[in-house]
Amino acid sequence: MITAIIGRKLDMTQVFADDGTVYPVTLVQVGPCTITQVKVPERDGYAALQIGFGNKKAKSVTKPLKGHLDKAGKGYFEVLREIPSEASAQYNAGDQILADIFEIGDHVDIIGKSKGKGYAGTIKRWNFGRGPSGHGSKNIREPGSTGMATYPGRVIKGKKLPGQMGNKRTTVLNLKVVDVRPEENLILIHGAVPGSKNGIVVIRKTNRVK
């Protein structure tokens, strides 16, 4: 059984339930994805499916990748991802994965790249508090002392410091599928999805308690 698919974050909106409850939702275009390679334990040591999403011109594909994708015979793809599947042997290269692998009420995990926010200080990046802001204060937004007076006399690894904020792989867990529209290749997910508009995400059925 396939439990994951590649999608593109489109936009956010809101939908109304039958009882009038308003749900903020993210629209994600999921698939159609094409299986480009089937991996089985006997040959590869594990079971998985490599899937492609989004069209790409042949002139923009390298020769090695072109030869690899020609085996599926379904064109060339913008994004390739590998998803685990214990039943990978039941599928063939060229098979399609559509939005109907999800149902209303399913809970999913969303994997994407968060929005990059540049170099940020500790207040913005880690929610530090401000220092004293009275007359003569020189430590309003600075992080303060980060080392130690004696042993080991250095900044410990993992210390929260200023640095790059965002622009990294992020997983949001256990979001609810509010609606599935297979004819439009759309699913509506309750809540926010990581990344910017038109960003690529992987949606997988969660294995956590609902």
N, C-alpha and C positions, 0 to 999 in steps of 0.2 A: 504493500500500500504506500502511495506517495503522500507525504505529509508536509511538503514544503514547496514553495514556488517563488520565482523572482517577480518583482513588481516595480512600478514607478510611482512615487508619491506625486499626486496631482494637486490637491487643494484641500482645504477644510471647509466644512459647512455644518449645518445642524438638521436633524430630522426629529419628527414628533412621533411618539408612541401612541397607541390607541387611547391610553388614559391621559394624554396631553403632556406627558413628560418629555422634556427637550434633551436630546443627546447630541453633544458635540462630536462630530465624526470626521475622520480623515478619509478622503477618496484615494484609493490605490488601484491603478491599472495593473492587473495581474495577468501575465501571459498574453497571448498563448506562448508557452515555453515549449521548446523542442528538445527531446533527449538526444544528445550528441555522442554519448558514450555510456555503455553499461559495464560496470565493474562487478565482478563476482569473486567470491573467496577462493575458488579453485585456481584462478589465474592471477588475481590482483592482491589476494590476501585479505580483502574486506569487501563488503557489499555496499555499493553506492551508485548513484546516477549523476552524470554530468549533464547539465541542462543549459540551454542558451536562450537569451531574451534580447529582443530588439534587433532590427535589421542593420546590416553594415555592407557597404559596397565592397565588391571583390578587390578593387584596386587598393583598398585600405587594409587588407589582410596580408600578413606575412605568408610566405610560401609554406613553411612547416605547419602553421595553423590552418592554412587553406587545405592542405592535404588531409589534415585530421578531420576537418568539418565536411569534406567531400564524402567521407564514408557514410555520413548520415543522409547526405543528398537533399538537404532542406535549406540550403543557402548558408549565409554567414551572419554571425551574431555579434551584437555590441557587447554583451556581457555573458560570461560563462561562470557558472558556479557548480559546486559539487554538493549533493545532498545525500545523507545516509538513507538507505532503503534496504531492509532485510529481504524484501521480495524483488530485488533488482533483476533477477533472472527471468521474471515474468514479462519484462519489457524489452523492446527492441529500439535500436537507434532509429530516429525519425519519428517515433511516437510523440504525440502532443500532450501537454499538461494544461488543463484549463481551470478557470475559476471555480468550477463545480466540485473540486476536491474539498471545498469548505462549505459549511452549512451555517445558517443563522443560529447564533448561540454558541458557536465554537469559540474556544479561547486560544489565542495565538501569541507567539513571541515575534517581535519585529527587530531585525538586525539591519543597521544602516550606519552611515557616517554622519556624525553630528555636525551642526553648523560651526564653521570656524569663526572664532571671535578675536583672533589676533593675540598679541601679548597682553596679558592682564595681570593686575596686581592681586595681592592676597584678599583684599576686600571683595572684589568682584569674583575672583576665581574660587575662593574657599570660604566666602562669607565671614571673614574676620571682622571683628569690631574695630571701631576707630580708636585712636589714642586721644589723649587730652587735647582740647582745642582752645585752651586759654591763652592769654598773652605770653608770647615767648616760647610756646610749644613748638618743637621741631619733629614731633613723631605723631602726626595726625593720621596719615595713611600708610606709614611705613610698617613693615612686619615686625620690627623690633629685633631683639637678640635671638639668634638662631643657633649659636654654638654653645660651648660650655667653658667654664673658667678653668677646669682641670681635665682629668681624663674623660673621654678620649681627645678632647681639645679640637673637635671638628664638628661639622654639621652632619647629623645622622642621616643615612639614606632614607628616602621616603618623606622627609620633612616637607610640609606644605609651604611652598614658596611661590613667588611670581613666575609666570611662564606662559607657554602656549595654552590657550583655552579653546576647547572644542576641536573639531576636525579630526576626530578619532572614531574608531569602530565602537558602536554603542548598541546595547541590546535592551529593549523595553519588554518586560515580561507580562504575560497573562492579560492581554487586552481582549476585549470581546468583539466578535463579529456581529454587527448590527444588521447588515443586509448583504446579500450576494446577488449580483446581476450578471449571470453568465453571458447573456446576449450582448452585453457591453464590455465584457472582461473587467468588471469592476467589483470590488468589495468595499464596504463601508465599515471602518474600524472605530470603535468608541475610544476617543481620546487622541492624544498627540503621538505622531510617529517621528522618529529621529530623522534629521536631515532637512535640506532645503527643498523647495518646489522642483519637481522633475528629478529628484534624487533617486538612486537605485536602492531598493530594500529587498531583503529576503524575509518571507513570511513563513513561519513553520508552526504547526500545531504544538501547543505547549504540552509538556508531560507533567505539569504541576497540578496540584489539587485545585479544582475549579470552585 
